[in-house]
Amino acid sequence: MKEREIKILYLYPDMLELYGDYGNIQVLKYRMEKRNIKCIIDKYSIGDEKPNFCDYDIIFAGGGADNEQSILAEDLVQYKNEIKKAVQEGVFFLLICGAYQLFGKYYKGVEGNIIPGLDIFPYYTEAVEDRKKRCIGNIVLEVELAKGKPTKVIGFENHGGQTYQSTSTFGKVLYGNGNKFGDEKPYTGNKDYFPCRYPRATYAAMISYWDEQIGGLINKLKELGIYDNTIIIFTSDNGPTFNGGSDSFFFDSAKPFKSEWGWGKASLREGGIRVPMIASWPKKIKAGSKSDLICAFWDIMPTFCEIAKV
């Protein structure tokens, strides 16, 4: 039987070691060897021969302070296309702290200094102005390592920045901060609609208020004796939106489909064109029944006209 082998490229071990990241490499190596997997670890730092990123199964980079990130950003940028190709070909990247930030659009420091990232992924990270304000402590996540099998992961967090526009997350925070630091980030009105101090809380309140009002409407219809022969339709406008301060990914608004940017409203993917629709008409529609009829908004008005015989 051929021996299994995994190749790891360890980036900048001499500079990205803020949190004892060499220990992560040793743990990976140890656990692989316990499973009879041969582990080959190559290292790359500034001045070394250019690596072939696609030759590796895992590429690892650890944490570093702002100064180290600034230096490494200048070296990493020369490999931007090669790294993108490796991502596209399925090479697994395990990035910690500063390394994670360098693979996004940019990192903004406490003083407002911008460290450009590789723009491999669409997220960006910004540090809060108050240096004393940090997310420090134990954290518990619920992750789905195997489909349909939630698993709890326990760890420790220590960060003073927040990452925005992340299209996917490792898991759901059950205890601790995760990527939410203190109060919500205000919506400034830069994507239409009015500014809002607490956009997520406001959105949730709007949905709750809407639900209450519909309940009041139904009660009124029953009071008037016309509920059984009244059609009420609830449906969605081309999937969950992405503007006006809304956070469809946070609320998982397109569930069971993807809710992140590019998969909901204005896309031709399931989350954008296959939207929920609920129709209530007690006199004609059996409660709890389902239909697989394919339709769109332009079918609604002709349907109403046919029902009303006009």
N, C-alpha and C positions, 0 to 999 in steps of 0.2 A: 504493500500500500504506500502510495506516494505521500511523503511528509507534507503537511500543510504549512504554508509560509505566509507571513504578513510583513510587509515592508512599511516602516514608519519614517517620515521625514520630520525631524525636529528642527523648527526654525528659530534662529537667534537664541540658543540656550545660554549664551553669555550675557544677554541683555534683557531677555524677557523671563525673569526668574523671581518676580516680586513676591509671589505667594508659594515659593518652594515647588515650582512647577516641575522640576526634575523628578520629584516624587511621583507625579502623575504618570510619567513615562515608565518609572520603575514598577509601579503597580500594574500598568498595562502589560509590560513584559512578563512580570511574574504570573499574572492570571492566564496569559496565553500559554506559557510554558507548562502550567498546571493542566492545560487542556491539550498538551502535545502539539502545540502550534509553534513553529520556529519563528522567532521575532527578530527581524533585522532593523536596526535603528541607525539611520544616517543623520548627520547634523549639517546645518547650513547657517553661516553667519556672514556678515559683511566682509567682502574680499575673497570669499571661497568660490570655487568653481560653480558655474551655473547648474542648478539641479534640473532634472527632467521631472516636473511635478506629476506628470501622468504615469510615471513608473511606480508610484506609491499607492498603497491601499489607504493609508491614513497620513494626513499632514497635521502636525500639532504645533501650536504656538501658545506661549504662556502670557502672563501679565507683566505690565511695565508702566512706569510713571510717564507723565507728559513728555519729559525730556527725551526719554528713550523712544517714545512713539514718534516724535518729530524726526529723529535720526533715521529710524527704520522706515518711515514712510517714503523717504527719498530713495532708499535702496529697493524697497518692495515694488515701487511703481514701474520699474524696468521689466518686471515679470507679470504685469497685469494681464496681458493676453494669454500667457501660458497658464496662469492660475485660473482664469475664466474657462479655458479649455478643460482643465482638470476637473472643475466643478461640473461642467456639462457632461463629462465622461464618467461621472459617478465616484470620483475620489472623495473619501470622507474627510472632512475638516473638523478638527476639535480645537476650538479657539477660546482662549481664556482672557477675560478682562481687556487689556489694551489691544491684544491681537484681534479680538472680536470687533473692537471699535474700528481698527484699521481696515477691516474688510467691508465696512459700510461706506456711506457717502462722506462723512466727516466726523471729527470729534471736536466739540467746542469746550475749551477749558474754563476754569473759574474766572480768569481775567478777560475772557472773550476771545482768546486766541483760537484760531481755527487750524486744525491739523487735517489736511485732505486725506480721505481714505481711497481705497482702490475702486470703490463703487461697484464691487462685485455683487453686493446685496443692497436693497433699497433703504435700509434703515440708517439712522444717524443718532449720535449720542451727544447729550449736552449736560455739562456739570452744573449743579446749582451754585449760586453765588456765595452762599453761606458755607464756609469750609467745615463748620461744626455740624452741619446737617448731613447725616449719612444714614444709609440703611445698613445697620449692623445687627446681626443676631441669627438665631436658628431659623431655618425655613423648611417647610414641608410642601412638596408638589405632588399632584396627581398626574401621572403620565401614562400614555398608552404605548408601552414598548412592544406589545403584541396586540394585534387587532382585536378589539372587544374585551381586552383584559387590563383594566386600570391597575396601576401599580403606584404605591407611594414611594417617593424618593426624599430622603432627608439630607439636608446639607447646612452650610453656613454661608451667609452673604455679608459682604462688606464693600459698599460702593457709594459714591457720592454723585453719580450721574444717572440719567434716565435715557433709555433708548426708545426712539419713536419710529413709527412706520415699519415695524417688524411684521413681515407677512406670515410668519408662523412662530410658535413658541414651543419650548420643550415640554411645558405642562401648565396646569392650572394651579395657582397658589392657594393652598389651604391654610397655611400659617406663615406669617412673615410678610415682607414687602414685595419681593419679586421686582418687577419693573415699575411698580406704582410707588412713587415716593411722596408721602404726605398727601396734600390736596391735589385734586385734578389739575391738569394743565389747562388754563383757560383757552377758550376759542376766541380768537381776535377778530373774526369776521373777514379773514383773508380769502375765504372760499365761498363768498356770497352769504346771505342771511346776516342777522344781527350778531354782534359779539355776545358771548355767554361765559360767565365765570365758572360754572360747573356743567359742562356739556353732557357728560354721561348721566349725571343725576337728573338733569333737566329732561333729557330724552326719556329716561325711565318714568319720570313723573308724567310726561305727556302721554305715554302709552297707558299708564294706570288711569289717568283722567279720561282718556278716550274710552277705555273699557267701562268705566263707571257711567259715562254718558250714554253709551250704547245700551247698557242695562236699564237706564232710566227711560230710554226710547221704547224698549221692548215692553216695559211695564205700562207705559202710556198706551201703546197699541192694544195691549190686553185689556186695559181699563175701558178703551173705546169699543172693544169687541171685534176688532178687525185684524188681530194678530195672525190668526190661522190662515187668512187669505192675503197676507202681505209678504212680498219677496224682499229679503234683506241679503245683500251680497257684500262679502268682505273679500278683497283681493289686493294684490301688490302691484306696484308700478315698476315693472322691469327689474325686479330684484332689489336688494338693499342698497341704499345710496352711499356715497362716499364724501359728500360735500356738506357745507353748512355746519361743521363741527360734529357731525355724527360719527360714530365709531362702530361700524358694522362688525368688524372683526372681534372687538371686545364682547359684543352681545351675541356673536355667532348667529347673525340675523338670517343667513341663508341656509342654516342647518336643515337637512342633512348634507347640503352641498357646501363648497368652500365659500367663505365670507370675505376673504381678503381682497385687496385692491386687484382689479383685473378679472375677478371671477363673479362679480355681482352686477349691479346696474351698468348699462352701456356695454356689456360684453355679450357674446353669443354663446357663452358657456351655460351650464345648467343653472347656476345661481343667478343668471341674468335673464333667462327666458322661461325657465320652469319655476313659476311662482305659486304660492298657495292661493287657493280660492275657496271660500266657504259660502254656501248658499242655503238660506233658511226660508222655507215655505211650507209650514206644517200641513197645509191642506193637500199638497201635491208631492212633497219630497219627504221620504222616510228618514227619520232622525238616525244619524250614524252611517247612512249609506254613502258609497263612494262611486265616482265615475272616472273612466280613463279617456273621456272625450277630449280631443285636442282642440283648443279654441284660443282666441286672442281677444283683445279689447274691442276690436271692430265687430266682433260677433255679438256683443252685449246689447247694443241698441236695437238691431234687427230682432233679437230674441224678445226684448221688451215689447216691441211693436206687435210681434206675432201673438204674444200673451194677451195684450190689450186689444187685439183685433183692430189695429189702426194701420 
